[in-house]
Amino acid sequence: MKPIYAIGVFLGLSLSAALASLHSYKYTEASLVADMNQALTKTLAMKTEAWITPDTIRDYRQSLKIGALKKHSIVYYALDDRMKGLRSNKMKWQSRDKSVEFQGYANCSMTTIWSLSDQRLPLLFLFIAVNWMVCCIFLQRKKRGETGRFCSLTYSEADNHIYNLRHEPINLTPMQEQLVRMFLDSGSLQLSKQEICNTLWPKKPDANSTLYTLVKRLKPILEREAGLNIVSNRGKGYRLEKE
């Protein structure tokens, strides 16, 4: 699999984890508000006076079904909309001569709501994404290592040189070195002529003769240094083979 596809799968799984986490957060937030609404409805149905008393708060908290809300939620007069946190709907209590609006309020931070939400599915997506990327990196390195051993060639990024199995630097021109690196990076040790020409001579309309000359001069070097031969693939490209 090409690295771009592996990265695409990783990003897709990571995005799925983020969306699933957000959905679970919003669902939990809505559940908390719904619980506050039903608790406030029951509390106001039992009230006989307009004042908020300790009994009002006690009845309200006892009516809550979500245990975490019992410590964080209170009843207050619905006067200030600037308070931060979760709030129930405004509900009106009315007697013969009085009408007062009440509201449930919960001092729950985003962290608290997230901890109450079900994050198992997002964590599963994230676990799969991380393991996917680790496996892809491992397989890519293993593939490159096997390719390097097969080719009897290794490339060192530290000094930008290609070495044989005796760890001796091979004397190549910049263009020859670039072509060898293309073979090593291909994984299959095969390259099409069009791919090579587009990479090495992007502005040259017809580079077939130049490519032929490059391969002709590179072949004896690889035969001598690594025991490899560049074989023409029915005129469409080239591949590396052991002699």
RODO-2510 file (C-alpha; in nm, 4 decimals, decimal comma):
residues 243
     n   res          X          Y          Z
     1     m     0,0000     0,0000     0,0000
     2     k     0,1239     0,3462    -0,0852
     3     p     0,2070     0,5697     0,2132
     4     i    -0,0541     0,8251     0,1055
     5     y    -0,3279     0,5604     0,1357
     6     a    -0,2018     0,4494     0,4772
     7     i    -0,2067     0,8105     0,5971
     8     g    -0,5564     0,8526     0,4512
     9     v    -0,6864     0,5521     0,6484
    10     f    -0,5199     0,6854     0,9662
    11     l    -0,6775     1,0292     0,9211
    12     g    -1,0154     0,8713     0,8466
    13     l    -1,0041     0,6645     1,1652
    14     s    -0,8864     0,9650     1,3682
    15     l    -1,1681     1,1782     1,2275
    16     s    -1,4181     0,9033     1,3097
    17     a    -1,2860     0,8977     1,6674
    18     a    -1,3221     1,2763     1,6980
    19     l    -1,6767     1,2782     1,5548
    20     a    -1,7847     0,9852     1,7717
    21     s    -1,6410     1,1590     2,0793
    22     l    -1,8249     1,4821     1,9953
    23     h    -2,1523     1,2950     1,9357
    24     s    -2,1214     1,1168     2,2700
    25     y    -2,0434     1,4470     2,4433
    26     k    -2,3472     1,6202     2,2919
    27     y    -2,5708     1,3239     2,3731
    28     t    -2,4562     1,3269     2,7375
    29     e    -2,5038     1,7031     2,7571
    30     a    -2,8584     1,6704     2,6249
    31     s    -2,9296     1,3857     2,8714
    32     l    -2,8145     1,6002     3,1637
    33     v    -3,0388     1,8884     3,0592
    34     a    -3,3336     1,6507     3,0122
    35     d    -3,2809     1,5124     3,3614
    36     m    -3,2699     1,8649     3,5036
    37     n    -3,5936     1,9507     3,3200
    38     q    -3,7854     1,6537     3,4598
    39     a    -3,6498     1,7100     3,8108
    40     l    -3,7486     2,0766     3,8051
    41     t    -4,0970     1,9886     3,6757
    42     k    -4,1522     1,7514     3,9681
    43     t    -4,0112     2,0008     4,2182
    44     l    -4,2343     2,2864     4,1045
    45     a    -4,5382     2,0593     4,1131
    46     m    -4,4780     2,0090     4,4870
    47     k    -4,4069     2,3727     4,5717
    48     t    -4,6623     2,5729     4,7667
    49     e    -4,4642     2,8957     4,7902
    50     a    -4,2483     3,1144     4,5656
    51     w    -3,9408     3,1046     4,7845
    52     i    -3,6401     2,8778     4,7266
    53     t    -3,5885     2,6895     5,0508
    54     p    -3,3546     2,4051     5,1516
    55     d    -3,6496     2,1718     5,0981
    56     t    -3,6805     2,2977     4,7393
    57     i    -3,3190     2,2117     4,6613
    58     r    -3,3486     1,8789     4,8443
    59     d    -3,6615     1,7789     4,6507
    60     y    -3,4974     1,8870     4,3253
    61     r    -3,1815     1,6840     4,3838
    62     q    -3,3771     1,3797     4,4945
    63     s    -3,5726     1,3948     4,1681
    64     l    -3,2558     1,3849     3,9586
    65     k    -3,1866     1,0440     3,8048
    66     i    -2,8212     1,1056     3,7111
    67     g    -2,6145     1,0751     4,0258
    68     a    -2,3375     1,3099     3,9123
    69     l    -2,5877     1,5967     3,8895
    70     k    -2,6910     1,5724     4,2533
    71     k    -2,3671     1,7369     4,3685
    72     h    -2,3463     1,9981     4,0930
    73     s    -2,7062     2,1073     4,0293
    74     i    -2,9245     2,3597     4,2147
    75     v    -3,2454     2,5533     4,1589
    76     y    -3,2377     2,9290     4,1171
    77     y    -3,4583     3,2117     3,9965
    78     a    -3,4350     3,2458     3,6175
    79     l    -3,3029     3,5996     3,6132
    80     d    -2,9456     3,5870     3,4871
    81     d    -2,8674     3,4306     3,1468
    82     r    -2,4961     3,5065     3,1764
    83     m    -2,4155     3,2171     3,4073
    84     k    -2,1915     2,9552     3,2545
    85     g    -2,2778     2,5887     3,2785
    86     l    -2,5697     2,3624     3,2014
    87     r    -2,9165     2,5041     3,2500
    88     s    -3,2604     2,3527     3,2300
    89     n    -3,5505     2,5191     3,0542
    90     k    -3,7105     2,8126     3,2313
    91     m    -4,0252     2,6957     3,4084
    92     k    -4,2974     2,9091     3,5579
    93     w    -4,4476     2,8505     3,9005
    94     q    -4,7755     3,0293     3,9525
    95     s    -5,0176     3,0814     4,2381
    96     r    -5,3242     3,3003     4,2554
    97     d    -5,1314     3,6214     4,2935
    98     k    -4,7707     3,5322     4,2112
    99     s    -4,5789     3,4098     3,9054
   100     v    -4,2089     3,3230     3,9278
   101     e    -3,9750     3,1547     3,6789
   102     f    -3,7275     2,8949     3,8040
   103     q    -3,4399     2,7214     3,6338
   104     g    -3,2101     2,4318     3,7145
   105     y    -2,8385     2,5023     3,6982
   106     a    -2,5418     2,2622     3,7000
   107     n    -2,1846     2,3777     3,7409
   108     c    -2,0455     2,1099     3,5086
   109     s    -1,7274     2,1792     3,3132
   110     m    -1,6562     2,0322     2,9701
   111     t    -1,4182     1,7864     3,1366
   112     t    -1,6942     1,6673     3,3713
   113     i    -1,9411     1,6185     3,0862
   114     w    -1,6786     1,4373     2,8783
   115     s    -1,5969     1,2046     3,1698
   116     l    -1,9675     1,1192     3,2030
   117     s    -2,0042     1,0463     2,8310
   118     d    -1,9499     0,7027     2,6790
   119     q    -1,6138     0,7277     2,5042
   120     r    -1,5620     0,3568     2,4360
   121     l    -1,6322     0,3800     2,0633
   122     p    -1,4070     0,6876     2,0090
   123     l    -1,1271     0,5199     2,2051
   124     l    -1,1710     0,2060     1,9942
   125     f    -1,1378     0,4117     1,6742
   126     l    -0,8309     0,5845     1,8168
   127     f    -0,6774     0,2530     1,9237
   128     i    -0,7290     0,1091     1,5746
   129     a    -0,5839     0,4250     1,4146
   130     v    -0,2684     0,4184     1,6271
   131     n    -0,2144     0,0464     1,5733
   132     w    -0,2786     0,0861     1,2011
   133     m    -0,0104     0,3535     1,1707
   134     v     0,2379     0,1569     1,3837
   135     c     0,1862    -0,1537     1,1675
   136     c     0,2204     0,0477     0,8446
   137     i     0,5455     0,2068     0,9635
   138     f     0,6798    -0,1335     1,0695
   139     l     0,5876    -0,2992     0,7388
   140     q     0,7289    -0,0094     0,5382
   141     r     1,0608    -0,0279     0,7199
   142     k     1,0669    -0,4037     0,6891
   143     k     0,9906    -0,3771     0,3181
   144     r     1,2672    -0,1247     0,2660
   145     g     1,5074    -0,3395     0,4639
   146     e     1,4264    -0,6474     0,2573
   147     t     1,4586    -0,4463    -0,0631
   148     g     1,7969    -0,3136     0,0447
   149     r     1,9264    -0,6617     0,1261
   150     f     1,7999    -0,8009    -0,2007
   151     c     1,9602    -0,5244    -0,3977
   152     s     2,2878    -0,5461    -0,2067
   153     l     2,2547    -0,1696    -0,1783
   154     t     2,1786     0,0641     0,1081
   155     y     2,1181     0,4368     0,1097
   156     s     2,2390     0,6534     0,3967
   157     e     2,0518     0,9761     0,4524
   158     a     2,3223     1,0928     0,6930
   159     d     2,5833     1,1436     0,4215
   160     n     2,3615     1,1070     0,1121
   161     h     2,5547     0,8107    -0,0285
   162     i     2,4674     0,4658    -0,1625
   163     y     2,6740     0,1772    -0,0202
   164     n     2,7316    -0,1840    -0,1246
   165     l     2,7173    -0,4758     0,1202
   166     r     3,0789    -0,4140     0,2190
   167     h     2,9598    -0,0693     0,3262
   168     e     3,1778     0,0930     0,0654
   169     p     3,0385     0,4044    -0,1057
   170     i     2,9560     0,3562    -0,4719
   171     n     3,0786     0,6339    -0,6964
   172     l     2,7715     0,7529    -0,8904
   173     t     2,6752     1,0679    -1,0706
   174     p     2,3832     1,2619    -0,9179
   175     m     2,1504     1,1371    -1,1917
   176     q     2,2639     0,7758    -1,1498
   177     e     2,2213     0,7995    -0,7736
   178     q     1,8718     0,9406    -0,8122
   179     l     1,7720     0,6550    -1,0435
   180     v     1,9060     0,3933    -0,7995
   181     r     1,7131     0,5593    -0,5156
   182     m     1,3983     0,5458    -0,7285
   183     f     1,4452     0,1697    -0,7702
   184     l     1,4970     0,1249    -0,3953
   185     d     1,1948     0,3385    -0,3042
   186     s     0,9664     0,1626    -0,5507
   187     g     0,9508    -0,1523    -0,3354
   188     s     0,8940    -0,3755    -0,6381
   189     l     1,2300    -0,2747    -0,7925
   190     q     1,0436    -0,1855    -1,1123
   191     l     0,9977     0,1512    -1,2781
   192     s     0,8231     0,2585    -1,5944
   193     k     1,0070     0,4726    -1,8468
   194     q     0,7454     0,7424    -1,8158
   195     e     0,7867     0,7508    -1,4372
   196     i     1,1635     0,7837    -1,4633
   197     c     1,1522     1,0513    -1,7331
   198     n     0,8906     1,2568    -1,5492
   199     t     1,1036     1,2528    -1,2347
   200     l     1,4505     1,3044    -1,3784
   201     w     1,3676     1,5271    -1,6757
   202     p     1,0252     1,6829    -1,6073
   203     k     1,0667     1,9593    -1,8661
   204     k     1,2024     1,7420    -2,1460
   205     p     0,9287     1,6267    -2,3878
   206     d     1,1156     1,3137    -2,5052
   207     a     1,3894     1,1812    -2,2778
   208     n     1,3944     0,8181    -2,3931
   209     s     1,7377     0,8443    -2,5553
   210     t     1,8776     1,0216    -2,2481
   211     l     1,7332     0,7507    -2,0260
   212     y     1,8823     0,4792    -2,2446
   213     t     2,2272     0,6376    -2,2108
   214     l     2,1879     0,6725    -1,8335
   215     v     2,0895     0,3067    -1,7918
   216     k     2,3687     0,1910    -2,0233
   217     r     2,6327     0,3668    -1,8117
   218     l     2,4773     0,2606    -1,4809
   219     k     2,4490    -0,1110    -1,5623
   220     p     2,8218    -0,2034    -1,5405
   221     i     2,8551    -0,0151    -1,2126
   222     l     2,5701    -0,2085    -1,0482
   223     e     2,6962    -0,5375    -1,1922
   224     r     3,0419    -0,4749    -1,0482
   225     e     2,9444    -0,3277    -0,7131
   226     a     2,6243    -0,5143    -0,6237
   227     g     2,5854    -0,8080    -0,8607
   228     l     2,2690    -0,6567    -1,0042
   229     n     2,1452    -0,6159    -1,3556
   230     i     1,9033    -0,3600    -1,4992
   231     v     1,6629    -0,5499    -1,7253
   232     s     1,4369    -0,3896    -1,9824
   233     n     1,0718    -0,4759    -1,9255
   234     r     0,9436    -0,5164    -2,2837
   235     g     1,0427    -0,1641    -2,3669
   236     k     0,7988    -0,0168    -2,1122
   237     g     1,0331     0,0134    -1,8167
   238     y     1,3195    -0,1336    -1,6207
   239     r     1,3645    -0,3634    -1,3205
   240     l     1,6526    -0,4687    -1,0990
   241     e     1,7481    -0,8360    -1,0886
   242     k     2,0239    -1,0449    -0,9410
   243     e     2,2693    -1,1666    -1,1940
***
